[in-house]
Amino acid sequence: MTGVQTCALPIYTIDNCHFINIFNASNEYSACIALESNSNAWTITNNHFYQNSNYANCDSISGFIFIAEGGGYNISGNFMGGRADSCGGATYTITSGVGTFVGIYFDALASGNANTIDNNTIANISYTCTSTNPEPQLIGILTDGISNFTVGTPGNGNIIGSSTDSNSFVLINNAAFGSYGIFGVFNNSTGNVSISYNTIGGITLDGTRDTAYTILIYNTNGNATIDKNIHGNTVTNKIKINSNSEIEAIINDSTLGM
């Protein structure tokens, strides 16, 4: 695993850092920031995550920010993807793998502590996979655990892909069977969750895998409020499914409703 990060930070804050070329090409998970045991209420803001060359062998769950402990976090203003600051330059490309790639994976275990994820951009990413696992292969934001979440706030929604560009968040799924497609925002937390003011567009699903189900916002647990999100754009072909697969804008499977 190689990487360069430059920043000056006090404890509990990661601000204005650059995470460059951090990827673990193995069966172990890979993350630029991973907060686990004894972590709580961190602020992660205004950081840039990108690569300088293609990667291969995304064979476990991998991504940019992983949180697996505590609550009360603020994740805001970060740019994930591309080959330069602000998701710029050429595409952040993973050429092979059987794992899931996630922009922000948040498994908060502190009941009742609110977490905010807003004003982040996850864009200019392409992943080619052959996984047969029955799960999505490319996810923008995944919230799990038992905490409350606010994903997007007025004037500070998250952008997954782009509202103006095509092919900004791309999955090429060449699996023989089993795996799903792209999930924009995926909530599995049992807490109260707001998913609002976000933009999900520039999505492309390609490859030989049929029935690679793609869902832009998916709630499986918790009491969710989902409103004021933008799916796609008024410009045509901002969400493209080039395989024989279904796409849904919003699905709720929670017994608590939304």
C-alpha positions, 0 to 999 in steps of 0.5 A: 500500500502506498500513499501520501497525505499532507496536513496539520491536524489537532486531535479529533479533526482531519481538515484540508488534507490530501490523500493520494495513492492509498489503496490496498490491492489484497483481500483486506479492506482498504481505506484512506481514513479508518476510525475504529475502536475508541473513536467518537465525534470526529470532524472530517472536512475539506479533504481531497482523495485521489490517485495518480494511476489505475489500480487493480484487485479490489478484492475486499470492501474498499473506499475513502472514509470508513467509520466503525465506532461511536457517533456525533461525527461531521463529514463535510466538504470532502472531494473523493475521486479523480486524479487531482484536487476537487475530483479533477483530472482523469478518472479514478479507475479500478480495473478489476475486483470482486469486492465493493467500493464505497465512498463513505462507509459509516457504521455508527454504533452509538445510539442517538448520537447524530451524525452529519454527512453533507457537502461532499462530492464523490465523482470521477470514478470508474470500477470494473468488477466480476463479483458474484456476491449478492450486494451492490458493487459501487456505493456512494454513501453507506450508513449502518449501525444504530445512530441517527444520520443527516445525509445532506442539508439545505444548500449543502447536499452531497453530490454523487457523480454529477448533475452536469457531466456524464460517466462520472460514477461508473460501474462496469459489471462483468460478473456471471451472476449474483452481484448488483449494480450501483447504490447512490445512498444506501441506509441500513441504520436503525436510527432516524435518518434524513436523506435530503438535498443530495444530487445523484447523476452522471451514473453509468452501469455497463458490462455483461452482467444482466439484472445488476440492480441499481438503486439511487436511494435505498432505505432498508432500516430505520425511520427515514425522511427522503426529500428534495433530492435531485436524481439525474438532470434535465440534460439527457443521458445523465443516468445510463443503464447499458446492461439488461438491468433495472434501475429505481430512484428510491426504494424503502424496505424498512418496516418503520416506513419513510 
